[in-house]
Amino acid sequence: MRLLWHAGDTWRGRLAALAIAACIVWIGFHPPLAPAKLVIPSLVALLVAVVLGAPIFVMLGGAALILFWGADSPIASISLTHYSMVTNPTLPTVPLFTLAGYFLAEGGASKRLIRVFQALLGQFRGGPAIVTVLGCAFLHRSPARRASPFWLWAGC
């Protein structure tokens, strides 16, 4: 009621806001098209609302509700889907791999590994190529891969 009261300065503005809200609710319960076809126009309307001053949490929550509505999922399944995504065992690995990559990059692990291979295999014929292959093999799955200067000249 408070939102309706502050929707306009006069009764005409308040009634217009009530009529618009009622039309939106009616279209939500009785869509003229399939909900999957109304997802894009609904997201565009939500984006226009944010540009005109709606808070960001309205955009995030509204986008989630519109996408669930378009997928023909009941709104009650949001909490179950959220729980299944949060309890996914791969979720904690993202910050842990980031932390491991930071430690390896700051410690210079990739540079030391390349120096070890260079010392062991550098004197052989084709030693730099062997060092490059072994460096790629050992560091390919390493979290320090992005921070290593080795990748700039090795071409892995």
Backbone as CSV, one residue per row, in Angstrom:
resi,resn,N_x,N_y,N_z,CA_x,CA_y,CA_z,C_x,C_y,C_z
1,MET,0.821,-1.197,0.000,0.000,0.000,0.000,0.865,1.260,0.000
2,ARG,1.985,1.184,0.722,2.841,2.362,0.797,3.419,2.702,-0.581
3,LEU,3.839,1.657,-1.344,4.352,1.905,-2.688,3.285,2.523,-3.584
4,LEU,2.059,2.036,-3.430,0.969,2.585,-4.225,0.697,4.029,-3.834
5,TRP,0.758,4.335,-2.547,0.496,5.695,-2.082,1.554,6.676,-2.595
6,HIS,2.828,6.220,-2.638,3.912,7.089,-3.089,4.168,6.998,-4.593
7,ALA,3.341,6.269,-5.318,3.533,6.123,-6.760,3.190,7.403,-7.508
8,GLY,2.359,8.241,-6.935,1.991,9.490,-7.596,1.541,10.519,-6.593
9,ASP,1.498,11.767,-7.039,1.069,12.852,-6.145,-0.447,12.952,-6.079
10,THR,-1.117,12.528,-7.138,-2.576,12.626,-7.182,-3.172,11.219,-7.266
11,TRP,-4.490,11.164,-7.097,-5.156,9.864,-7.196,-5.075,9.322,-8.611
12,ARG,-5.051,10.209,-9.582,-4.961,9.760,-10.978,-3.635,9.030,-11.213
13,GLY,-2.524,9.553,-10.697,-1.225,8.898,-10.830,-1.175,7.571,-10.083
14,ARG,-1.787,7.534,-8.903,-1.806,6.284,-8.122,-2.636,5.216,-8.829
15,LEU,-3.757,5.607,-9.393,-4.586,4.639,-10.120,-3.890,4.163,-11.389
16,ALA,-3.158,5.052,-12.044,-2.415,4.643,-13.235,-1.327,3.636,-12.862
17,ALA,-0.625,3.872,-11.752,0.394,2.924,-11.294,-0.232,1.592,-10.923
18,LEU,-1.398,1.622,-10.274,-2.097,0.381,-9.923,-2.529,-0.368,-11.178
19,ALA,-3.010,0.339,-12.184,-3.441,-0.310,-13.424,-2.249,-0.936,-14.157
20,ILE,-1.125,-0.232,-14.192,0.067,-0.776,-14.850,0.563,-2.012,-14.118
21,ALA,0.605,-1.947,-12.785,1.048,-3.103,-12.004,0.098,-4.285,-12.186
22,ALA,-1.209,-4.010,-12.223,-2.184,-5.085,-12.413,-2.016,-5.724,-13.797
23,CYS,-1.745,-4.911,-14.826,-1.530,-5.464,-16.169,-0.282,-6.338,-16.211
24,ILE,0.776,-5.899,-15.550,2.004,-6.697,-15.527,1.776,-8.022,-14.820
25,VAL,1.055,-7.990,-13.693,0.759,-9.229,-12.960,-0.137,-10.137,-13.799
26,TRP,-1.130,-9.557,-14.480,-2.029,-10.374,-15.298,-1.267,-11.023,-16.457
27,ILE,-0.362,-10.274,-17.085,0.437,-10.842,-18.173,1.356,-11.930,-17.640
28,GLY,1.835,-11.765,-16.404,2.679,-12.798,-15.806,1.931,-14.094,-15.580
29,PHE,0.657,-14.000,-15.166,-0.123,-15.220,-14.913,-0.793,-15.762,-16.171
30,HIS,-1.120,-14.914,-17.117,-1.765,-15.317,-18.367,-1.003,-14.745,-19.552
31,PRO,0.187,-15.280,-19.838,0.992,-14.696,-20.912,0.349,-14.924,-22.278
32,PRO,0.421,-13.916,-23.157,-0.155,-14.069,-24.494,0.672,-15.006,-25.374
33,LEU,1.942,-15.154,-25.052,2.832,-16.055,-25.767,3.432,-17.038,-24.779
34,ALA,4.208,-17.958,-25.284,4.913,-18.878,-24.399,5.927,-18.093,-23.564
35,PRO,6.122,-18.466,-22.300,7.076,-17.718,-21.470,8.487,-17.681,-22.047
36,ALA,8.885,-18.708,-22.781,10.233,-18.717,-23.364,10.399,-17.600,-24.395
37,LYS,9.319,-17.210,-25.063,9.398,-16.135,-26.051,9.357,-14.752,-25.416
38,LEU,8.955,-14.671,-24.159,8.874,-13.382,-23.485,10.093,-13.076,-22.617
39,VAL,11.093,-13.952,-22.626,12.262,-13.744,-21.767,13.041,-12.505,-22.207
40,ILE,13.341,-12.392,-23.486,14.133,-11.262,-23.977,13.403,-9.937,-23.768
41,PRO,12.121,-9.819,-24.137,11.442,-8.542,-23.860,11.376,-8.215,-22.366
42,SER,11.227,-9.222,-21.541,11.193,-8.985,-20.092,12.541,-8.508,-19.585
43,LEU,13.620,-9.097,-20.079,14.954,-8.659,-19.668,15.240,-7.239,-20.161
44,VAL,14.766,-6.903,-21.350,14.939,-5.544,-21.860,14.167,-4.549,-20.993
45,ALA,12.925,-4.897,-20.613,12.137,-4.031,-19.738,12.819,-3.867,-18.379
46,LEU,13.420,-4.948,-17.883,14.147,-4.873,-16.616,15.373,-3.974,-16.750
47,LEU,16.078,-4.063,-17.867,17.231,-3.206,-18.096,16.822,-1.739,-18.186
48,VAL,15.698,-1.468,-18.818,15.185,-0.092,-18.892,14.853,0.415,-17.491
49,ALA,14.277,-0.454,-16.656,13.959,-0.054,-15.284,15.217,0.285,-14.506
50,VAL,16.282,-0.470,-14.701,17.539,-0.184,-13.998,18.152,1.118,-14.511
51,VAL,18.083,1.346,-15.804,18.611,2.593,-16.357,17.829,3.788,-15.816
52,LEU,16.539,3.599,-15.594,15.712,4.687,-15.084,15.815,4.859,-13.575
53,GLY,16.575,3.982,-12.894,16.812,4.225,-11.477,16.495,3.084,-10.530
54,ALA,16.105,1.933,-11.036,15.845,0.807,-10.134,17.170,0.307,-9.553
55,PRO,17.166,-0.167,-8.314,18.421,-0.640,-7.704,18.956,-1.901,-8.385
56,ILE,20.230,-2.171,-8.167,20.882,-3.316,-8.798,20.280,-4.624,-8.305
57,PHE,19.888,-4.704,-7.011,19.327,-5.960,-6.526,18.026,-6.296,-7.237
58,VAL,17.319,-5.283,-7.722,16.114,-5.542,-8.518,16.500,-6.187,-9.839
59,MET,17.580,-5.725,-10.432,18.059,-6.303,-11.692,18.480,-7.752,-11.495
60,LEU,19.256,-8.018,-10.441,19.736,-9.383,-10.228,18.595,-10.340,-9.901
61,GLY,17.752,-9.963,-8.959,16.630,-10.822,-8.595,15.619,-10.960,-9.717
62,GLY,15.347,-9.845,-10.397,14.393,-9.886,-11.507,14.892,-10.743,-12.656
63,ALA,16.187,-10.644,-12.958,16.740,-11.474,-14.036,16.648,-12.954,-13.667
64,ALA,16.925,-13.282,-12.412,16.812,-14.687,-11.990,15.373,-15.176,-12.117
65,LEU,14.426,-14.370,-11.657,13.020,-14.779,-11.755,12.560,-14.898,-13.209
66,ILE,12.984,-13.970,-14.048,12.588,-14.027,-15.457,13.178,-15.261,-16.128
67,LEU,14.430,-15.576,-15.842,15.045,-16.746,-16.466,14.429,-18.047,-15.957
68,PHE,14.087,-18.115,-14.678,13.379,-19.302,-14.180,12.000,-19.397,-14.811
69,TRP,11.331,-18.280,-14.954,10.000,-18.259,-15.563,10.080,-18.703,-17.017
70,GLY,11.109,-18.239,-17.729,11.271,-18.613,-19.130,11.624,-20.076,-19.309
71,ALA,12.307,-20.665,-18.327,12.648,-22.085,-18.392,11.495,-22.957,-17.926
72,ASP,10.385,-22.329,-17.586,9.178,-23.021,-17.123,9.443,-23.811,-15.843
73,SER,10.285,-23.245,-14.985,10.566,-23.845,-13.682,9.733,-23.124,-12.633
74,PRO,9.239,-23.845,-11.664,8.491,-23.156,-10.612,9.436,-22.299,-9.763
75,ILE,8.922,-21.197,-9.280,9.734,-20.278,-8.497,10.208,-20.943,-7.205
76,ALA,9.465,-21.907,-6.708,9.859,-22.597,-5.476,11.130,-23.413,-5.661
77,SER,11.507,-23.696,-6.899,12.710,-24.500,-7.126,13.996,-23.669,-7.061
78,ILE,13.870,-22.372,-6.881,15.067,-21.526,-6.818,15.949,-21.927,-5.648
79,SER,15.361,-22.134,-4.494,16.176,-22.483,-3.325,16.837,-23.849,-3.496
80,LEU,16.150,-24.794,-4.107,16.746,-26.114,-4.324,17.893,-26.046,-5.339
81,THR,17.698,-25.294,-6.399,18.752,-25.150,-7.402,19.952,-24.422,-6.808
82,HIS,19.679,-23.398,-6.010,20.761,-22.663,-5.363,21.541,-23.576,-4.423
83,TYR,20.843,-24.397,-3.666,21.512,-25.312,-2.741,22.379,-26.315,-3.494
84,SER,21.880,-26.842,-4.600,22.666,-27.821,-5.355,23.899,-27.179,-5.982
85,MET,23.814,-25.899,-6.366,24.980,-25.228,-6.929,26.009,-24.896,-5.851
86,VAL,25.540,-24.515,-4.664,26.460,-24.126,-3.594,27.157,-25.344,-2.994
87,THR,26.487,-26.484,-2.947,27.099,-27.685,-2.376,27.903,-28.474,-3.398
88,ASN,28.078,-27.934,-4.574,28.885,-28.582,-5.597,30.335,-28.669,-5.104
89,PRO,30.949,-29.850,-5.164,32.304,-29.974,-4.616,33.372,-29.225,-5.406
90,THR,33.091,-28.808,-6.618,34.106,-28.077,-7.380,34.142,-26.597,-7.025
91,LEU,33.139,-26.098,-6.332,33.092,-24.674,-6.018,34.255,-24.209,-5.143
92,PRO,34.642,-24.931,-4.087,35.764,-24.443,-3.277,37.107,-24.526,-3.985
93,THR,37.212,-25.267,-5.075,38.508,-25.403,-5.734,38.927,-24.134,-6.474
94,VAL,37.973,-23.301,-6.864,38.314,-22.100,-7.634,39.204,-21.154,-6.822
95,PRO,38.807,-20.747,-5.612,39.719,-19.865,-4.879,40.989,-20.569,-4.418
96,LEU,40.926,-21.883,-4.196,42.136,-22.595,-3.784,43.158,-22.671,-4.927
97,PHE,42.708,-22.899,-6.151,43.629,-22.894,-7.285,44.190,-21.492,-7.524
98,THR,43.369,-20.493,-7.308,43.860,-19.126,-7.437,44.952,-18.840,-6.406
99,LEU,44.718,-19.274,-5.180,45.715,-19.085,-4.127,47.000,-19.859,-4.434
100,ALA,46.858,-21.101,-4.913,48.044,-21.892,-5.264,48.815,-21.249,-6.408
101,GLY,48.114,-20.730,-7.400,48.771,-20.041,-8.506,49.504,-18.802,-8.039
102,TYR,48.906,-18.080,-7.100,49.574,-16.897,-6.563,50.865,-17.288,-5.841
103,PHE,50.799,-18.336,-5.005,51.993,-18.782,-4.285,53.083,-19.262,-5.246
104,LEU,52.698,-20.022,-6.262,53.686,-20.516,-7.220,54.293,-19.384,-8.041
105,ALA,53.479,-18.416,-8.415,53.995,-17.305,-9.210,54.909,-16.409,-8.377
106,GLU,54.527,-16.142,-7.152,55.356,-15.291,-6.298,56.633,-15.998,-5.877
107,GLY,56.569,-17.312,-5.739,57.755,-18.067,-5.349,58.696,-18.354,-6.495
108,GLY,58.266,-18.127,-7.731,59.119,-18.366,-8.891,59.295,-19.842,-9.212
109,ALA,58.270,-20.645,-8.941,58.371,-22.086,-9.153,58.600,-22.434,-10.620
110,SER,57.953,-21.738,-11.528,58.109,-22.076,-12.947,59.526,-21.760,-13.434
111,LYS,60.086,-20.652,-12.978,61.453,-20.301,-13.377,62.450,-21.337,-12.849
112,ARG,62.263,-21.773,-11.610,63.181,-22.759,-11.030,63.053,-24.107,-11.722
113,LEU,61.826,-24.492,-12.096,61.639,-25.768,-12.783,62.313,-25.751,-14.154
114,ILE,62.203,-24.651,-14.868,62.861,-24.532,-16.168,64.380,-24.556,-16.000
115,ARG,64.896,-23.906,-14.965,66.351,-23.932,-14.726,66.837,-25.341,-14.399
116,VAL,66.030,-26.130,-13.666,66.402,-27.518,-13.364,66.476,-28.331,-14.648
117,PHE,65.457,-28.214,-15.499,65.470,-28.963,-16.757,66.600,-28.501,-17.663
118,GLN,66.892,-27.201,-17.658,67.984,-26.675,-18.475,69.319,-27.227,-17.984
119,ALA,69.475,-27.319,-16.670,70.726,-27.858,-16.119,70.858,-29.353,-16.402
120,LEU,69.744,-30.082,-16.374,69.797,-31.527,-16.596,69.933,-31.886,-18.071
121,LEU,69.225,-31.178,-18.949,69.139,-31.585,-20.349,69.682,-30.561,-21.337
122,GLY,70.152,-29.432,-20.859,70.592,-28.363,-21.754,71.827,-28.696,-22.557
123,GLN,72.705,-29.574,-22.076,73.948,-29.858,-22.784,73.753,-30.872,-23.911
124,PHE,72.620,-31.564,-23.937,72.369,-32.538,-24.995,71.948,-31.837,-26.276
125,ARG,72.091,-32.579,-27.393,71.630,-32.055,-28.677,70.109,-31.962,-28.631
126,GLY,69.576,-30.820,-28.973,68.122,-30.613,-28.881,67.673,-30.337,-27.461
127,GLY,68.586,-29.981,-26.591,68.269,-29.743,-25.179,67.216,-28.676,-24.958
128,PRO,67.307,-27.508,-25.621,66.268,-26.491,-25.423,64.873,-26.974,-25.841
129,ALA,64.812,-27.782,-26.890,63.511,-28.318,-27.298,62.980,-29.297,-26.267
130,ILE,63.853,-30.126,-25.718,63.432,-31.075,-24.680,62.980,-30.315,-23.437
131,VAL,63.715,-29.271,-23.084,63.332,-28.460,-21.925,61.971,-27.819,-22.150
132,THR,61.728,-27.343,-23.359,60.436,-26.729,-23.664,59.309,-27.748,-23.543
133,VAL,59.512,-28.949,-24.081,58.472,-29.984,-24.008,58.219,-30.391,-22.561
134,LEU,59.279,-30.613,-21.800,59.095,-30.998,-20.403,58.480,-29.868,-19.576
135,GLY,58.883,-28.639,-19.866,58.270,-27.507,-19.162,56.791,-27.402,-19.440
136,CYS,56.426,-27.598,-20.700,55.002,-27.577,-21.055,54.252,-28.712,-20.379
137,ALA,54.871,-29.887,-20.343,54.210,-31.043,-19.738,54.009,-30.851,-18.241
138,PHE,55.000,-30.308,-17.556,54.884,-30.145,-16.112,54.035,-28.951,-15.720
139,LEU,54.094,-27.886,-16.490,53.415,-26.660,-16.097,52.064,-26.461,-16.779
140,HIS,51.669,-27.370,-17.642,50.423,-27.175,-18.380,49.225,-27.092,-17.456
141,ARG,49.155,-27.915,-16.448,48.026,-27.909,-15.518,48.322,-27.121,-14.246
142,SER,49.438,-26.447,-14.224,49.830,-25.723,-13.018,49.060,-24.410,-12.895
143,PRO,48.656,-24.049,-11.673,48.003,-22.753,-11.483,48.939,-21.578,-11.757
144,ALA,50.246,-21.831,-11.762,51.193,-20.739,-12.019,51.345,-20.460,-13.503
145,ARG,50.613,-21.157,-14.339,50.766,-21.036,-15.784,50.562,-19.608,-16.269
146,ARG,49.556,-18.934,-15.765,49.246,-17.599,-16.261,50.300,-16.576,-15.857
147,ALA,50.941,-16.800,-14.729,51.878,-15.796,-14.236,53.317,-16.081,-14.641
148,SER,53.537,-17.151,-15.386,54.905,-17.539,-15.706,55.398,-16.841,-16.960
149,PRO,56.588,-16.241,-16.917,57.135,-15.641,-18.143,57.598,-16.698,-19.138
150,PHE,57.726,-17.946,-18.705,58.131,-19.036,-19.577,57.172,-19.196,-20.746
151,TRP,55.889,-18.978,-20.506,54.875,-19.193,-21.541,54.986,-18.165,-22.652
152,LEU,55.643,-17.057,-22.381,55.760,-16.036,-23.413,56.695,-16.460,-24.531
153,TRP,57.794,-17.159,-24.175,58.729,-17.528,-25.221,58.648,-18.989,-25.610
154,ALA,57.988,-19.835,-24.811,57.934,-21.265,-25.140,56.827,-21.574,-26.147
155,GLY,55.778,-20.781,-26.150,54.713,-21.002,-27.108,53.795,-22.155,-26.745
156,CYS,53.659,-22.473,-25.476,52.798,-23.593,-25.051,51.378,-23.145,-24.907
